[in-house]
């Protein structure tokens, strides 16, 4: 290993000192590369935890269709029933999002809803210390039709940074990390700049990529072009969100390469890494009109739901996907 390749593939400054998952553990990833511990810790705190929460509704919806989440995740405030917000976890269990106490017009307590018996008993003890008389009555939550739930998928800078991280880790695992990331992309990955247009929504349907990726998988195609001196990636999460990632612009000075990696959600979270054809794809536009974006997103959702019906056990589908773009 050269002195250069002993450095962390993310910061390119510190020596490799820890194992970092290529696809995050919360997505089901198991394969690791060596990276420095500061970068490893930074990514976990700065964006991977937030992305896990943002993607929780997808994991819950897939669980309903028979695909178990690699980790328990909680869809916060998934639904409201009788005025109370409920969380829904990947075991399809509902719990109140927070303790809720209902009072009558005189201020007397009519009903309290708590996440569990321990939380209820603790609250009752506090209220009884104030001289109030209360009774604990366990009550099942019924009448929930999970198939009717809709959600907004939060797409912020955190998911964009994760897309860069996955592309960089895949490339390093396959031995193609030299010159992969330029200064602008690296600064955004490390959080030194808050925003960047290096990671762009891309709902183009690439027929050549569809042939080598599995339905609902997490997927990355990474390409280095020695003639244009650019490197880029196309990264998908759950096959639902696709990004075009410009990793380096005009700074790549090595031989052409193309690699593909997938984390197959429908096949027990099996991972694949391989070199592939030197496919070429156009640079995704930075700005699309609202009409064009909505048209492409609608077409993409039809494709995703078709894939889902092949894999899932029931009629699980995302009827309406709202995007909150935190840019």
Secondary structure, DSSP 8 states (H G I E B T S, - for coil): --TTTTB-TTTSSSB--EEEESS-GGGT---EEEE-HHHHHHHIIIIIHHHHHHHHHHHHHHHHTT---SS--EEEEEEEETTEEEEEETT--EEESS-EEEE-TTS-EEEEE-SSHHHHHHHHHHHHTTT--------------GGG--EEEEEEHHHHHHHHHHHHHHHHHTT--TT-S-HHHHHHHTTSSS--SSEEE-----HHHHTTS-TT-EEEEEEEETTTTEEEEEEEETTTEEEEEEEESS---S--EEEEEEEEGGGTTEEEEEE----------S---HHHHHHHHHHHHHHHHHHHHHHSSS----S-EEEEEE-
